[in-house]
Amino acid sequence: MKSIAIPALAVALSACGHGASDSGRVVALANADFEQTANDGSIPGWDVSQHAGTKAYEVRIEADGAFQGHGSLRMTRTQEQVYGSVSQHVAAKSLVGQAIEFSAMLRTRDVGARGWKLFVSGNAPGTLAYSHGLTGTSGWQRQSVRMTVAPNVRDLSVGVTLLDGGTGWMDNAELRVVDE
């Protein structure tokens, strides 16, 4: 019984409150490892969007070449378009005033100069941050983007965006509270 009670207590304590003691706390994301698939081709937990017009991106979970496990997200631009994104919404109420970091393993093939980038976006003006973009062809590497959640932000979107031609992959996404 002790072996069950101690981990349960640790989980309960880690979920209590917020503030400086929260540093390092992982904020749960759905399907962050892209192991879940849906019969209709959608990606559970994630939304796909693009700037406008005719569908210009192929987005799917790909079993071959995942960084870890059995799947990774793959996005390919199939025709000219400003951007395509894959994102997940996160309630920000418990994160207000805290620095957060969204990170993931990314790789690219033939991505143009505008890049394949992670982003964090709040539902208020001035609350958008991007990671350094990957371009060209690159192997798996961890990228990250940080932002302090402003008092007027109630919801966040975290995700990845393709701002040019080419193909990008994402795996092992993570959102956590960090020290600035």
MARBA-3410 file (N, C-alpha, C, O; in Angstrom, 1 decimal):
180
0.8,-1.2,0.0,0.0,0.0,0.0,0.9,1.3,0.0,0.5,2.2,-0.7 ~ 2.0,1.3,0.7,2.9,2.4,0.8,3.4,2.8,-0.6,3.5,4.0,-0.9 ~ 3.7,1.8,-1.5,4.2,2.1,-2.8,3.2,2.8,-3.7,3.6,3.5,-4.6 ~ 1.9,2.7,-3.4,0.9,3.4,-4.2,0.7,4.7,-3.5,0.5,5.7,-4.3 ~ 0.6,4.8,-2.2,0.3,6.1,-1.5,1.4,7.1,-1.8,1.0,8.3,-1.9
2.7,6.8,-1.7,3.7,7.8,-1.9,3.7,8.4,-3.3,3.7,9.7,-3.3 ~ 3.7,7.7,-4.4,3.6,8.3,-5.7,2.3,9.2,-5.8,2.3,10.2,-6.4 ~ 1.2,8.7,-5.3,-0.1,9.4,-5.4,0.0,10.8,-4.7,-0.4,11.8,-5.1 ~ 0.7,10.7,-3.5,0.9,12.0,-2.7,1.8,12.9,-3.5,1.5,14.1,-3.5 ~ 2.8,12.4,-4.1,3.8,13.3,-4.9,3.0,13.9,-6.0,3.3,15.1,-6.3
2.2,13.2,-6.7,1.4,13.8,-7.8,0.5,14.8,-7.3,0.4,15.9,-7.9 ~ -0.2,14.6,-6.2,-1.2,15.5,-5.6,-0.4,16.8,-5.2,-0.9,17.9,-5.5 ~ 0.7,16.7,-4.5,1.4,17.9,-4.1,2.0,18.7,-5.3,2.0,19.9,-5.2 ~ 2.4,18.0,-6.3,2.9,18.7,-7.5,1.9,19.5,-8.2,2.2,20.5,-8.9 ~ 0.6,19.1,-8.0,-0.5,19.8,-8.7,-1.0,21.0,-7.9,-1.8,21.8,-8.4
-0.6,21.1,-6.7,-1.1,22.2,-5.8,-0.5,23.5,-6.1,0.7,23.6,-6.3 ~ -1.2,24.6,-6.0,-0.7,25.9,-6.1,0.1,26.2,-7.3,0.1,25.4,-8.3 ~ 0.7,27.5,-7.3,1.6,27.9,-8.4,2.4,29.0,-7.9,2.1,29.6,-6.9 ~ 3.5,29.3,-8.6,4.5,30.3,-8.1,5.9,29.8,-8.4,6.1,28.9,-9.2 ~ 6.8,30.4,-7.6,8.2,30.0,-7.8,8.5,28.6,-7.6,9.4,28.0,-8.3
7.8,27.9,-6.7,8.0,26.5,-6.4,7.5,25.6,-7.6,7.8,24.4,-7.6 ~ 6.8,26.2,-8.5,6.3,25.5,-9.7,7.4,25.2,-10.8,7.2,24.5,-11.7 ~ 8.5,25.9,-10.7,9.5,25.8,-11.7,9.9,24.3,-12.0,10.2,23.5,-11.1 ~ 9.8,24.0,-13.3,10.1,22.6,-13.7,8.8,21.8,-13.9,8.8,20.7,-14.4 ~ 7.6,22.3,-13.4,6.4,21.6,-13.5,6.0,21.4,-14.9,5.9,22.4,-15.7
5.7,20.2,-15.3,5.2,19.9,-16.6,3.7,20.2,-16.7,2.9,19.7,-15.9 ~ 3.3,20.9,-17.7,1.9,21.1,-18.0,1.5,20.1,-19.0,2.0,20.0,-20.1 ~ 0.4,19.3,-18.7,0.0,18.2,-19.6,-0.5,18.7,-20.9,-1.2,19.7,-21.1 ~ 0.0,18.0,-22.0,-0.4,18.2,-23.3,-1.0,16.9,-23.8,-0.5,15.8,-23.4 ~ -2.1,16.9,-24.6,-2.6,15.7,-25.2,-1.8,15.2,-26.3,-1.4,16.0,-27.2
-1.5,13.9,-26.4,-0.8,13.3,-27.5,0.5,14.0,-27.9,0.8,14.1,-29.1 ~ 1.2,14.3,-26.9,2.5,15.1,-27.1,3.6,14.3,-27.8,4.5,14.8,-28.3 ~ 3.4,13.0,-27.8,4.4,12.1,-28.4,3.9,11.6,-29.8,4.6,10.8,-30.4 ~ 2.7,12.0,-30.2,2.1,11.6,-31.5,2.0,10.1,-31.7,2.2,9.6,-32.8 ~ 1.7,9.4,-30.6,1.5,8.0,-30.7,0.1,7.6,-31.0,-0.2,6.5,-31.5
-0.9,8.5,-30.7,-2.3,8.3,-31.0,-2.7,8.8,-32.4,-2.3,9.8,-32.8 ~ -3.4,8.0,-33.1,-3.9,8.3,-34.4,-5.5,8.2,-34.4,-6.0,7.5,-33.5 ~ -6.1,8.8,-35.3,-7.5,8.7,-35.5,-7.9,8.1,-36.9,-7.1,8.3,-37.8 ~ -9.0,7.4,-36.9,-9.4,6.8,-38.2,-9.6,7.7,-39.3,-9.5,7.4,-40.5 ~ -10.0,9.0,-39.0,-10.3,10.0,-40.0,-9.1,10.8,-40.5,-9.2,11.7,-41.3
-7.9,10.4,-40.0,-6.7,11.1,-40.4,-6.3,12.3,-39.5,-5.3,12.9,-39.7 ~ -7.2,12.7,-38.6,-6.9,13.8,-37.7,-5.9,13.4,-36.6,-5.7,12.2,-36.5 ~ -5.4,14.3,-35.9,-4.4,14.1,-34.9,-5.0,14.4,-33.6,-5.1,15.6,-33.3 ~ -5.3,13.4,-32.8,-6.0,13.7,-31.5,-5.2,14.7,-30.6,-4.0,14.5,-30.4 ~ -5.9,15.7,-30.2,-5.4,16.7,-29.3,-4.8,17.9,-30.0,-4.5,18.9,-29.4
-4.7,17.8,-31.3,-4.0,18.9,-32.1,-5.0,19.4,-33.2,-5.7,18.6,-33.8 ~ -4.9,20.7,-33.5,-5.7,21.3,-34.6,-4.7,21.8,-35.7,-3.6,22.2,-35.4 ~ -5.2,21.6,-36.9,-4.4,22.0,-38.1,-5.1,23.2,-38.7,-6.3,23.3,-38.8 ~ -4.2,24.2,-39.0,-4.8,25.4,-39.6,-3.8,25.9,-40.7,-2.6,25.6,-40.7 ~ -4.3,26.8,-41.5,-3.4,27.5,-42.5,-3.9,28.9,-42.7,-5.0,29.2,-42.2
-3.2,29.7,-43.4,-3.5,31.1,-43.6,-4.9,31.3,-44.2,-5.8,31.9,-43.6 ~ -5.1,30.7,-45.4,-6.4,30.9,-46.1,-6.4,30.1,-47.4,-5.4,29.5,-47.7 ~ -7.5,30.0,-48.0,-7.6,29.4,-49.3,-7.6,27.9,-49.4,-7.9,27.2,-48.4 ~ -7.2,27.4,-50.6,-7.2,26.0,-50.9,-6.2,25.3,-49.9,-5.2,25.8,-49.6 ~ -6.6,24.1,-49.5,-5.7,23.3,-48.6,-4.3,23.2,-49.3,-4.1,22.7,-50.4
-3.3,23.6,-48.5,-1.9,23.7,-49.0,-0.9,22.9,-48.2,0.3,23.0,-48.5 ~ -1.4,22.1,-47.3,-0.5,21.3,-46.4,-1.0,19.9,-46.2,-2.2,19.7,-46.1 ~ -0.1,19.0,-46.2,-0.4,17.6,-45.9,0.2,17.4,-44.5,1.3,17.6,-44.2 ~ -0.7,17.0,-43.6,-0.3,16.8,-42.2,-0.8,15.5,-41.7,-2.0,15.1,-41.9 ~ 0.1,14.7,-41.1,-0.3,13.4,-40.6,0.7,12.9,-39.6,1.8,13.5,-39.4
0.4,11.8,-38.9,1.3,11.1,-38.1,2.0,10.1,-38.9,1.4,9.3,-39.6 ~ 3.3,10.1,-38.8,4.1,9.2,-39.7,4.9,8.2,-38.8,5.5,8.6,-37.8 ~ 4.8,7.0,-39.1,5.4,5.9,-38.3,6.9,5.8,-38.6,7.6,5.4,-37.7 ~ 7.3,6.0,-39.8,8.7,5.9,-40.1,9.5,7.1,-39.7,9.1,8.2,-39.9 ~ 10.6,6.8,-39.0,11.5,7.9,-38.7,11.2,8.8,-37.5,11.7,9.9,-37.3
10.3,8.3,-36.6,10.0,9.1,-35.4,11.2,9.2,-34.5,12.1,8.4,-34.6 ~ 11.3,10.3,-33.8,12.4,10.5,-32.9,12.4,9.4,-31.8,13.5,8.9,-31.5 ~ 11.3,9.2,-31.3,11.1,8.2,-30.2,9.7,7.6,-30.4,8.8,8.3,-30.7 ~ 9.6,6.3,-30.1,8.3,5.7,-30.2,7.9,5.3,-31.6,8.7,5.0,-32.4 ~ 6.6,5.3,-31.8,6.0,4.8,-33.1,5.5,5.9,-34.1,5.1,5.6,-35.2
5.5,7.2,-33.6,4.9,8.2,-34.5,5.5,9.6,-34.2,6.0,9.9,-33.2 ~ 5.5,10.4,-35.3,5.8,11.8,-35.2,4.9,12.5,-36.1,4.4,12.0,-37.1 ~ 4.7,13.8,-35.9,3.9,14.7,-36.7,4.8,15.1,-37.9,5.9,15.4,-37.8 ~ 4.2,15.0,-39.1,4.8,15.5,-40.3,4.0,16.5,-41.0,2.8,16.2,-41.2 ~ 4.5,17.6,-41.5,3.8,18.6,-42.2,4.6,18.9,-43.5,5.8,19.3,-43.4
3.9,18.9,-44.6,4.6,19.2,-45.9,3.7,20.3,-46.6,2.5,20.1,-46.7 ~ 4.3,21.3,-47.1,3.6,22.3,-47.9,3.5,21.8,-49.3,4.5,21.5,-49.9 ~ 2.3,21.7,-49.8,2.1,21.1,-51.2,1.8,22.2,-52.2,1.9,21.9,-53.4 ~ 1.6,23.4,-51.8,1.5,24.5,-52.8,1.7,25.8,-52.0,1.6,25.8,-50.8 ~ 2.0,26.9,-52.7,2.3,28.2,-52.1,1.3,28.6,-51.1,0.1,28.5,-51.3
1.8,29.0,-49.9,0.9,29.5,-48.8,1.7,30.2,-47.8,2.9,30.0,-47.7 ~ 1.1,31.2,-47.1,1.9,32.0,-46.1,2.3,31.1,-44.9,3.5,31.2,-44.6 ~ 1.4,30.4,-44.3,1.8,29.5,-43.2,0.8,28.4,-43.1,-0.3,28.5,-43.5 ~ 1.3,27.3,-42.4,0.4,26.2,-42.0,0.9,25.9,-40.5,2.1,26.0,-40.2 ~ 0.0,25.6,-39.7,0.3,25.3,-38.3,-0.5,24.1,-37.7,-1.5,23.8,-38.2
0.1,23.6,-36.7,-0.5,22.5,-35.9,-0.4,23.0,-34.5,0.7,23.3,-34.0 ~ -1.5,23.1,-33.7,-1.5,23.6,-32.4,-2.4,22.9,-31.5,-3.3,22.2,-31.9 ~ -2.2,23.2,-30.2,-3.0,22.7,-29.1,-3.4,23.9,-28.2,-2.5,24.7,-27.8 ~ -4.6,23.9,-27.7,-5.0,25.0,-26.8,-4.8,24.5,-25.3,-5.0,23.3,-25.0 ~ -4.3,25.4,-24.5,-4.0,25.2,-23.1,-4.7,26.3,-22.2,-4.5,27.4,-22.5
-5.4,25.9,-21.2,-5.9,26.9,-20.3,-4.7,27.6,-19.5,-3.8,26.9,-19.1 ~ -4.8,28.9,-19.5,-3.6,29.6,-18.9,-3.8,30.2,-17.5,-2.9,30.8,-16.9 ~ -5.0,30.0,-17.0,-5.3,30.6,-15.7,-4.3,30.3,-14.6,-3.9,31.3,-13.9 ~ -3.9,29.1,-14.5,-2.9,28.8,-13.4,-1.4,29.1,-13.8,-0.5,29.0,-13.0 ~ -1.2,29.6,-15.1,0.1,30.0,-15.5,0.4,31.5,-15.6,1.5,31.9,-15.8
-0.6,32.3,-15.3,-0.5,33.8,-15.4,0.7,34.2,-14.5,0.8,33.8,-13.3 ~ 1.6,35.0,-15.0,2.7,35.6,-14.3,3.9,34.7,-14.3,5.0,35.0,-13.8 ~ 3.8,33.5,-14.9,4.9,32.5,-14.8,5.5,32.4,-16.2,4.9,32.6,-17.2 ~ 6.8,32.1,-16.2,7.5,31.9,-17.5,7.3,30.4,-17.8,7.4,29.5,-17.0 ~ 7.0,30.2,-19.1,6.7,28.8,-19.6,7.7,28.6,-20.8,8.2,29.5,-21.4
7.9,27.3,-21.0,8.8,26.9,-22.1,8.0,25.8,-22.9,7.7,24.8,-22.3 ~ 7.9,26.0,-24.2,7.3,24.9,-25.0,8.5,24.4,-25.8,9.2,25.2,-26.5 ~ 8.7,23.1,-25.8,9.9,22.5,-26.5,9.4,21.2,-27.2,8.4,20.6,-26.8 ~ 10.2,20.9,-28.2,9.9,19.6,-29.0,11.1,19.3,-29.8,12.0,20.1,-30.0 ~ 11.1,18.0,-30.2,12.2,17.6,-31.1,11.7,17.9,-32.5,10.5,17.6,-32.9
12.5,18.6,-33.3,12.1,18.9,-34.7,13.2,18.5,-35.7,14.4,18.3,-35.3 ~ 12.8,18.2,-36.9,13.7,18.0,-38.0,13.1,18.5,-39.3,11.9,18.8,-39.3 ~ 13.9,18.7,-40.3,13.4,19.3,-41.5,14.0,18.6,-42.8,15.0,18.0,-42.7 ~ 13.3,18.8,-43.9,13.8,18.5,-45.2,13.4,19.6,-46.2,12.2,19.8,-46.4 ~ 14.4,20.2,-46.7,14.2,21.2,-47.8,13.3,22.4,-47.4,12.5,22.9,-48.1
13.4,22.8,-46.1,12.6,24.0,-45.6,13.2,25.3,-46.0,14.5,25.5,-45.8 ~ 12.4,26.2,-46.5,12.9,27.5,-47.0,13.4,28.4,-45.9,13.3,28.0,-44.7 ~ 13.8,29.6,-46.2,14.4,30.5,-45.3,13.6,31.0,-44.2,14.1,31.4,-43.1 ~ 12.3,31.0,-44.3,11.4,31.5,-43.3,11.2,30.5,-42.2,10.9,30.8,-41.0 ~ 11.4,29.2,-42.4,11.6,28.2,-41.4,10.4,27.4,-40.9,9.3,27.6,-41.3
10.8,26.4,-40.0,9.9,25.5,-39.3,10.1,25.9,-37.9,11.2,25.6,-37.3 ~ 9.1,26.5,-37.2,9.3,27.1,-35.9,8.2,26.6,-34.9,7.1,26.4,-35.2 ~ 8.6,26.5,-33.6,7.7,26.4,-32.5,7.1,27.7,-32.2,7.7,28.7,-32.4 ~ 5.9,27.8,-31.6,5.3,29.0,-31.2,4.5,28.8,-29.9,4.0,27.7,-29.6 ~ 4.4,29.9,-29.2,3.4,30.1,-28.1,2.7,31.3,-28.3,3.3,32.4,-28.6
1.3,31.3,-28.2,0.5,32.4,-28.5,-0.6,32.5,-27.5,-1.3,31.6,-27.1 ~ -0.7,33.8,-26.9,-1.8,34.0,-26.0,-3.0,34.6,-26.7,-2.9,35.0,-27.9 ~ -4.1,34.7,-26.0,-5.3,35.3,-26.6,-5.4,36.8,-26.4,-6.5,37.3,-26.3 ~ -4.3,37.4,-26.4,-4.2,38.9,-26.2,-3.1,39.5,-27.1,-2.1,38.8,-27.4 ~ -3.2,40.7,-27.5,-2.2,41.4,-28.3,-0.8,41.3,-27.6,-0.7,41.4,-26.4
0.2,41.1,-28.4,1.6,41.1,-27.9,2.0,39.8,-27.2,3.0,39.8,-26.5 ~ 1.2,38.8,-27.4,1.5,37.5,-26.7,1.8,36.4,-27.7,1.2,35.3,-27.6 ~ 2.8,36.6,-28.5,3.2,35.6,-29.5,4.7,35.5,-29.5,5.4,36.6,-29.6 ~ 5.2,34.3,-29.4,6.7,34.1,-29.4,7.0,32.9,-30.2,6.3,31.9,-30.2 ~ 8.1,33.0,-31.0,8.6,31.9,-31.8,10.0,31.4,-31.4,10.8,32.2,-30.8
10.2,30.2,-31.7,11.6,29.6,-31.5,12.4,30.1,-32.7,11.9,30.6,-33.7 ~ 13.7,29.8,-32.6,14.6,30.0,-33.7,14.1,29.0,-34.8,13.9,27.8,-34.5 ~ 14.0,29.4,-36.0,13.5,28.5,-37.1,14.6,27.6,-37.6,15.7,28.0,-37.8 ~ 14.2,26.3,-37.9,15.1,25.4,-38.6,14.8,25.6,-40.1,13.7,25.7,-40.6 ~ 15.9,25.5,-40.9,15.7,25.6,-42.4,16.6,24.5,-43.0,17.3,23.8,-42.4
16.4,24.4,-44.3,17.2,23.4,-45.1,16.8,22.0,-44.6,15.6,21.7,-44.4 ~ 17.8,21.1,-44.5,17.6,19.8,-44.1,18.4,19.5,-42.9,19.6,19.8,-42.8 ~ 17.7,19.1,-41.8,18.4,18.9,-40.5,17.9,17.7,-39.8,16.7,17.2,-40.1 ~ 18.7,17.1,-39.0,18.3,15.9,-38.2,17.6,16.4,-37.0,17.4,17.6,-36.7 ~ 17.1,15.4,-36.2,16.4,15.7,-34.9,17.2,16.6,-34.0,18.4,16.3,-33.7
16.6,17.7,-33.5,17.2,18.5,-32.5,16.1,19.2,-31.6,15.0,19.5,-32.2 ~ 16.4,19.4,-30.4,15.4,20.0,-29.5,15.4,21.5,-29.7,16.5,22.1,-29.6 ~ 14.2,22.0,-29.9,14.0,23.5,-30.1,13.1,23.9,-28.9,12.3,23.1,-28.4 ~ 13.1,25.2,-28.6,12.2,25.7,-27.5,11.9,27.1,-27.7,12.7,27.9,-28.4 ~ 10.8,27.5,-27.1,10.4,28.9,-27.1,9.9,29.2,-25.7,9.2,28.4,-25.1
10.2,30.4,-25.2,9.8,30.8,-23.8,8.9,32.1,-23.9,9.1,32.9,-24.8 ~ 8.0,32.2,-22.9,7.2,33.4,-22.8,6.7,33.5,-21.3,6.4,32.4,-20.7 ~ 6.6,34.7,-20.8,5.9,34.9,-19.5,4.5,35.1,-19.8,4.1,36.0,-20.6 ~ 3.6,34.4,-19.2,2.2,34.5,-19.4,1.6,35.8,-18.8,1.7,36.0,-17.6 ~ 1.1,36.7,-19.7,0.6,38.0,-19.2,-0.7,37.9,-18.4,-1.4,36.9,-18.6
-1.0,38.8,-17.6,-2.2,38.8,-16.7,-3.5,38.7,-17.5,-4.5,38.1,-17.0 ~ -3.5,39.3,-18.7,-4.8,39.3,-19.5,-4.9,38.0,-20.4,-5.9,37.9,-21.1 ~ -4.0,37.0,-20.3,-4.1,35.8,-21.1,-4.9,34.8,-20.3,-4.5,34.4,-19.2 ~ -5.9,34.2,-20.9,-6.7,33.1,-20.3,-6.5,31.8,-21.0,-6.6,30.7,-20.4 ~ -6.1,31.9,-22.3,-5.8,30.7,-23.1,-4.5,30.8,-23.9,-4.2,31.9,-24.4
-3.8,29.7,-24.1,-2.6,29.7,-24.9,-2.8,28.7,-26.0,-3.6,27.8,-25.9 ~ -2.1,28.9,-27.1,-1.9,27.9,-28.1,-0.4,27.7,-28.2,0.4,28.6,-28.3 ~ -0.1,26.4,-28.2,1.3,26.0,-28.4,1.3,25.1,-29.7,0.4,24.3,-29.9 ~ 2.4,25.2,-30.4,2.4,24.4,-31.6,3.7,24.7,-32.5,4.7,25.2,-32.0 ~ 3.5,24.3,-33.7,4.6,24.4,-34.7,4.0,25.0,-36.0,2.9,24.7,-36.3
4.8,25.8,-36.7,4.3,26.4,-38.0,5.4,26.3,-39.0,6.6,26.5,-38.8 ~ 4.9,26.0,-40.2,5.8,26.0,-41.4,5.5,27.3,-42.2,4.4,27.5,-42.7 ~ 6.6,28.1,-42.3,6.4,29.4,-42.9,7.0,29.5,-44.3,7.1,30.6,-44.9 ~ 7.4,28.4,-44.8,8.0,28.3,-46.2,7.7,26.9,-46.7,7.0,26.1,-46.1 ~ 8.3,26.7,-47.9,8.2,25.3,-48.5,9.0,24.3,-47.7,9.8,24.6,-46.9
8.7,23.0,-48.0,9.5,21.9,-47.4,8.6,21.1,-46.5,7.4,21.1,-46.5 ~ 9.3,20.2,-45.7,8.7,19.3,-44.8,9.3,19.4,-43.4,10.5,19.5,-43.3 ~ 8.5,19.5,-42.4,9.0,19.5,-41.0,8.3,18.4,-40.2,7.2,18.0,-40.5 ~ 9.1,17.9,-39.2,8.6,16.8,-38.3,8.7,17.4,-36.9,9.5,18.2,-36.6 ~ 7.8,16.9,-36.0,7.8,17.2,-34.6,7.5,16.0,-33.8,6.7,15.2,-34.2
8.2,15.8,-32.7,8.0,14.7,-31.8,8.3,15.1,-30.4,9.0,16.1,-30.2 ~ 7.8,14.4,-29.4,8.1,14.6,-28.0,7.9,16.1,-27.5,8.9,16.7,-27.0 ~ 6.7,16.7,-27.7,6.5,18.0,-27.3,6.3,18.1,-25.8,5.8,17.1,-25.2 ~ 6.7,19.2,-25.2,6.6,19.4,-23.8,6.3,20.9,-23.4,6.9,21.8,-24.0 ~ 5.5,21.1,-22.5,5.2,22.5,-22.0,5.5,22.4,-20.5,5.0,21.6,-19.8
6.3,23.4,-20.0,6.6,23.4,-18.6,6.8,24.8,-18.1,7.1,25.7,-18.8 ~ 6.7,24.9,-16.8,7.0,26.2,-16.1,8.5,26.2,-15.8,9.1,25.2,-15.4 ~ 9.1,27.4,-16.1,10.6,27.5,-15.9,10.9,28.8,-15.1,10.1,29.6,-15.0 ~ 12.2,28.8,-14.6,12.7,30.0,-14.0,13.2,30.9,-15.1,13.7,30.4,-16.1 ~ 13.0,32.2,-15.0,13.5,33.1,-16.1,14.9,33.5,-15.8,15.5,34.2,-16.6
END
